[in-house]
Amino acid sequence: DIQMTQSPSTLSASVGDRVTITCRASQSISSWLAWYQQKPGKAPKLLIYKSSNLESGVPSRFSGSESGTEFTLTISSLQPDDFATYYCQQYETYLWTFGQGTKVEIK
Amino acid sequence: QVQLQESGPGLLKPSETLSLTCAVSGYPISSGYYWGWIRQPPGKGLEWIASIYHNGHTYYSPSLKSRVTMSVDTSRNQFSLKLSSVTAADTAVYYCVRERERYLPYWGQGTLVTVSS
């Protein structure tokens, strides 16, 4: 299995902050990584696919990048609607695995 | 617009078999893509369970493979999950999903399954 290690598990931030979440793969996954946002009681919502491609309708304050097997989700200026839990997902194969999640809380 | 809707019993006893169905609208399953199941225990993260193609080809999570069966019914435009010998550890919200180039833009709303005696 490809393991995804996501950090931090919790992040406290204020509106307007720049926020960075990291996901590290246990082996090369090329750029086959997606990011999702989940709010309580709701299904996850796709934000970014193929490491850095923004899904249609997602605000441009969200961005993704990669360096080797380390992937980063950045929110350039945190908005009230962004307080949620974020997950990475590798899809190098059809044996999908997710990171443990990062909860972004209000500071 | 692809829409997915999970259905199935919300409460099971230990050792029973969990059976869930995902009804698909807005896209014929027979046209392609993999369709899958993902679960989320209360307060925890996401776990992929299994995926199936319209021709019946499946991928199963190695950790659940011995207990999982997926099937597809293209005439009803739905697919199903069976998980045998459930325990309390199988209590979770179960989501059905559809992939696009292996990532997941389409999710059902989820259905909570509780395993309790």
Interface residues (C-beta under 8 A of the other chain):
Chain A: D1 W32 A34 Y36 K42 A43 P44 K45 L46 Y49 K50 E55 Y87 Q89 Y91 T93 Y94 L95 W96 T97 F98 G99 Q100 G101
Chain B: Y34 G36 I38 G45 L46 E47 W48 S51 Y59 S61 P62 Y95 E99 E101 R102 Y103 L104 P105 W107 G108 Q109 G110
